[in-house]
Amino acid sequence: MSEKKPSTMDAVNKRLDEVLVEFFECVGQLYQEQADLENIMKSGFLMMSRARYNMGAKSVGVSQYDENNMKASKLVLVTDKDDDDSHSVDKMFELVNTNSCLDKSLIDPVSEGLRQRKSGGKDNVETIGSENVEQSTQNNSNNTKNYKDPIKWFGVLVPQSLRQSQAYFKQATDSVIKVSNLKSKVIHLKEQYKTLKKEKQLVTTQ
């Protein structure tokens, strides 16, 4: 959402302070989220190591699944938002289930992929991953019925450590999205600050 540009020196300085405070708050959140992600990944690999120790190294590996038939259960929805004040694009990321991303409101009927370009608007939405829309819609219910929990690739009675490892890595995917959004916001705030600095110089020369 674009905001009205400040026209006086006081307004520019106030906006600069607000953007700077928001920038450092966002950087602090980013560092914390990155540290949390690192701990989550470490825990996930630790639990996987314990599972391989209990089940045997060959029981938890690539030989237990067919990589060619693997399909993503999650997709990343990317939204581009234009900002007239900073003349930059703020990207936002959202993790969605593969089936839920087939919402007709997010599909461009002209394109074969899952994309949208809104005419007359400034928000562009696209989904990372492309399939034929009609075929995907027809197979939507079949994919849901045929979905198999990946942990069952390694057996029915798997140890608790393997289930914990799966839970950690699922949590990691959510954390990655948070980190990506925070990084995008930091970049956007930097561009906004630069724009306001230039505007301050213009106001000073007037």
C-alpha positions as CSV (number, residue, x, y, z in Angstrom):
1,M,0.0,0.0,0.0
2,S,1.5,3.4,-1.0
3,E,1.6,6.2,1.4
4,K,1.4,10.0,0.9
5,K,4.9,11.4,0.5
6,P,6.0,13.8,3.2
7,S,6.3,17.4,2.0
8,T,8.1,19.2,4.9
9,M,11.4,18.7,6.6
10,D,9.8,17.7,9.9
11,A,7.6,15.1,8.1
12,V,10.6,13.7,6.3
13,N,12.7,13.5,9.4
14,K,9.8,11.8,11.3
15,R,9.4,9.3,8.6
16,L,13.1,8.6,8.4
17,D,13.1,7.9,12.2
18,E,10.2,5.6,11.9
19,V,11.7,3.6,9.0
20,L,15.1,3.4,10.8
21,V,13.5,2.1,14.0
22,E,11.4,-0.5,12.0
23,F,14.6,-1.5,10.2
24,F,16.5,-2.4,13.3
25,E,13.5,-4.1,14.8
26,C,13.2,-6.2,11.7
27,V,17.0,-7.0,11.7
28,G,16.7,-8.2,15.3
29,Q,13.8,-10.4,14.4
30,L,15.8,-11.8,11.5
31,Y,18.8,-12.7,13.6
32,Q,16.6,-14.4,16.1
33,E,14.7,-16.4,13.5
34,Q,17.9,-17.5,11.8
35,A,19.2,-18.7,15.1
36,D,16.0,-20.6,15.7
37,L,16.2,-22.1,12.2
38,E,19.8,-23.3,12.9
39,N,18.7,-25.0,16.1
40,I,15.7,-26.6,14.5
41,M,17.9,-28.1,11.7
42,K,20.5,-29.3,14.2
43,S,17.7,-31.1,16.2
44,G,16.3,-32.6,13.0
45,F,19.6,-34.1,11.9
46,L,20.3,-35.3,15.5
47,M,17.0,-37.2,15.6
48,M,17.7,-38.6,12.2
49,S,21.1,-39.9,13.4
50,R,19.4,-41.5,16.4
51,A,16.9,-43.2,14.1
52,R,19.6,-44.5,11.8
53,Y,21.5,-45.8,14.8
54,N,18.3,-47.6,16.1
55,M,17.1,-48.9,12.7
56,G,20.5,-49.3,10.9
57,A,22.2,-46.9,8.6
58,K,20.8,-48.7,5.5
59,S,17.2,-48.6,6.8
60,V,17.0,-44.8,6.6
61,G,18.4,-43.6,3.3
62,V,17.7,-43.1,-0.4
63,S,17.2,-46.8,-1.1
64,Q,13.9,-46.6,0.8
65,Y,12.1,-44.3,-1.7
66,D,11.8,-43.7,-5.4
67,E,13.0,-40.2,-6.0
68,N,11.5,-40.1,-9.5
69,N,8.0,-40.4,-8.2
70,M,8.3,-37.9,-5.4
71,K,5.9,-34.9,-5.5
72,A,6.0,-31.8,-3.4
73,S,3.3,-31.5,-0.7
74,K,4.0,-27.8,-0.2
75,L,4.5,-24.9,-2.6
76,V,5.6,-21.3,-2.1
77,L,3.2,-18.6,-3.0
78,V,5.1,-15.4,-4.0
79,T,3.4,-12.0,-3.9
80,D,5.0,-8.9,-5.4
81,K,3.9,-5.5,-3.9
82,D,5.0,-2.3,-5.6
83,D,5.7,0.7,-3.4
84,D,5.4,4.1,-5.1
85,D,7.4,5.8,-2.2
86,S,10.5,3.7,-2.6
87,H,10.0,2.6,-6.2
88,S,10.8,-1.0,-5.1
89,V,9.0,-4.3,-5.1
90,D,8.4,-6.0,-1.8
91,K,8.3,-9.8,-2.1
92,M,6.2,-11.8,0.4
93,F,6.4,-15.6,0.7
94,E,3.7,-18.0,1.9
95,L,3.9,-21.8,2.3
96,V,0.7,-23.5,1.1
97,N,-0.4,-27.1,0.5
98,T,-0.1,-28.2,-3.1
99,N,-3.9,-28.8,-3.4
100,S,-4.9,-25.6,-1.8
101,C,-2.8,-23.5,-4.3
102,L,-5.2,-24.6,-7.1
103,D,-7.6,-22.0,-5.9
104,K,-9.1,-20.5,-9.1
105,S,-8.5,-17.0,-7.8
106,L,-4.8,-17.6,-8.1
107,I,-4.8,-19.2,-11.6
108,D,-4.4,-17.3,-14.8
109,P,-6.6,-19.3,-17.3
110,V,-4.4,-18.1,-20.2
111,S,-1.2,-19.6,-18.7
112,E,-0.4,-23.2,-18.2
113,G,1.3,-22.5,-14.9
114,L,-0.1,-21.3,-11.6
115,R,0.3,-17.6,-12.2
116,Q,-1.6,-14.4,-11.9
117,R,-1.0,-10.9,-13.2
118,K,-3.7,-8.5,-12.1
119,S,-4.7,-6.0,-14.7
120,G,-5.2,-2.5,-13.2
121,G,-3.6,-3.5,-9.9
122,K,-0.1,-3.5,-8.5
123,D,-0.1,-6.9,-6.8
124,N,1.4,-9.7,-8.8
125,V,1.0,-13.3,-7.6
126,E,2.7,-16.4,-8.8
127,T,3.1,-19.9,-7.5
128,I,6.5,-21.6,-7.6
129,G,5.9,-24.9,-9.5
130,S,3.9,-25.4,-12.7
131,E,1.5,-28.0,-13.9
132,N,-1.3,-28.1,-16.4
133,V,-4.2,-26.4,-14.5
134,E,-7.0,-28.5,-15.9
135,Q,-5.1,-31.8,-15.4
136,S,-4.1,-30.7,-11.8
137,T,-7.7,-29.8,-11.0
138,Q,-9.0,-33.2,-12.2
139,N,-6.4,-35.1,-10.3
140,N,-6.8,-33.0,-7.1
141,S,-9.1,-35.4,-5.3
142,N,-7.0,-38.4,-6.5
143,N,-3.8,-36.9,-5.2
144,T,-5.4,-36.3,-1.8
145,K,-6.5,-39.9,-1.6
146,N,-3.2,-41.3,-2.8
147,Y,-1.1,-39.1,-0.4
148,K,1.2,-41.2,1.7
149,D,3.0,-39.9,4.7
150,P,6.7,-40.0,3.7
151,I,7.7,-41.5,7.0
152,K,6.0,-44.7,6.0
153,W,8.7,-45.2,3.3
154,F,10.8,-46.4,6.2
155,G,8.3,-48.8,7.7
156,V,5.1,-48.8,9.7
157,L,6.6,-49.0,13.2
158,V,9.3,-46.4,12.9
159,P,11.1,-45.2,16.1
160,Q,9.9,-42.0,17.8
161,S,13.2,-40.3,16.9
162,L,12.4,-40.5,13.2
163,R,9.0,-39.0,13.8
164,Q,10.6,-36.2,15.8
165,S,13.1,-35.6,13.0
166,Q,10.2,-35.3,10.5
167,A,8.5,-32.8,12.8
168,Y,11.6,-30.7,13.1
169,F,12.1,-30.5,9.4
170,K,8.5,-29.5,8.9
171,Q,9.0,-26.8,11.4
172,A,12.1,-25.7,9.5
173,T,10.2,-25.1,6.3
174,D,7.9,-22.7,8.2
175,S,10.9,-21.0,9.7
176,V,12.6,-20.6,6.2
177,I,9.5,-18.7,5.0
178,K,9.7,-16.4,8.0
179,V,13.4,-15.7,7.4
180,S,12.7,-15.0,3.7
181,N,9.9,-12.6,4.5
182,L,12.1,-10.8,7.1
183,K,15.0,-10.5,4.6
184,S,12.6,-9.2,2.0
185,K,11.3,-6.6,4.4
186,V,14.8,-5.5,5.4
187,I,15.7,-4.9,1.8
188,H,12.5,-3.0,1.3
189,L,13.1,-0.8,4.3
190,K,16.6,0.0,3.1
191,E,15.3,1.1,-0.2
192,Q,12.6,3.2,1.5
193,Y,15.2,4.8,3.7
194,K,17.4,5.7,0.7
195,T,14.4,7.3,-1.0
196,L,13.6,9.4,2.0
197,K,17.2,10.5,2.3
198,K,17.1,11.8,-1.3
199,E,13.7,13.5,-0.6
200,K,15.3,15.2,2.4
201,Q,18.0,16.6,0.2
202,L,15.5,17.9,-2.2
203,V,13.5,19.6,0.6
204,T,16.8,21.1,1.9
205,T,17.6,22.7,-1.5
206,Q,14.1,24.2,-1.8
